[in-house]
Amino acid sequence: MRAPNYYAHPGFERAGLRRRDSDWIRGRALHPASVFIPVWRTQNLVVELDGAEPRAASITVEALTAVLGDLADIDERLARGEFVFLGMIDERAHFALDVSAFEAPLDMLHSPALASAGLDAAGVRFADLRQLAGRLERRDGALLAFARAMLFWHSRHRFCGLCGSPTRSEEAGHMRRCTDPACRTMHFPRTDPAVIMLVTDGDRALLGRNKNFPVPGMYSTLAGFVEPGESLEDAVAREVREETGIEVAAVHYHSSQPWPFPANIMLGFYAEATTTEIAIDYGELEDARWFEREWLMSHTDDDAFRLPRRDSIARRLIGDWLAERAS
């Protein structure tokens, strides 16, 4: 079995059967050992000290009550989706905490009340998880990604998509229900599936450059969303054909990666090309080329050419393919 990709961590216990136990959730939310992971408008709280790598930052119940009071309104905060139960790590409950209502959340973190509660705010900042590019430890990356994804979903589903009435959070933040008694529709967090594939032709790999890539000279694997009524294998073949004109066969699965930007699951595949002449869809790609394996091994991340970021499944697909020759 392959090691998990970044943003996935097998040691994290989601404790899904506990989500409907409101008394247990309330008790965990008020327990002094519980941990809250602040998210401000999709940005995660991290701490960096003296040039060290960043790590996930969190606050305790004691620090939280120093700002919010005694949390007598805990049920209402849960119903609004401000607190979302993420799961258990080392027998400690972890919650996502939405602080988006604060215009200056760092001022809150540096408040005397939090300092008196033992919070050391030195080196803390809110950061875009994508910009940290895998520098966080894997468990921290997975935890922050989960918190970001859940609170993003809550921010986009405050009203019922069926009737337009307000919704309320239930099941510790893992479901929202319409408040209209005639509707009562349940809404669940969604994850949009996308296929991402490395197409090969012997010792050559097909890589493309999306016109929206922010990094000059970066080439990556092809990718696209799965359409309704489509198998994953068919989605791989269709996306490759549409973007490059290449036909593929022998599609086989590699691994998957949660990608909470905003709410995707990337399903990684290898596929073998049965044709080799490229016909680029310039509405999608700026360029697409065949790259020799040996060339890629000697030109990884030089000044003029770059592979995808190291926390991505795209980089994993390419790296594992390159490693086949090395082994």
Secondary structure, 3 states (H helix, E strand, C coil): CCCCCCCCCCCCECCHHHCCCHHHHHHHHHCCCCEEEEEECCEEEEECCCCCCCEECCEEHHHHHHHHCCCCCHHHHHHHCCEEEEEEECCEEEEEEECCCCCCHHHHHCCHHHHHCCCCCCCEEEECHHHHCCCCCHHHHHHHHHHHHHHHHHHHCCECCCCCCEEEEEHHHCEEEECCCCCCCEECCCCEEEEEEEEEECCEEEEEEECCCCCCCECECEEEECCCCCCHHHHHHHHHHHHHCCCEEEEEEEEEEEECCCCEEEEEEEEEECCCCCCCCCCCEEEEEEEEHHHHHHCCCCCCCECCCCCCHHHHHHHHHHHHHHC
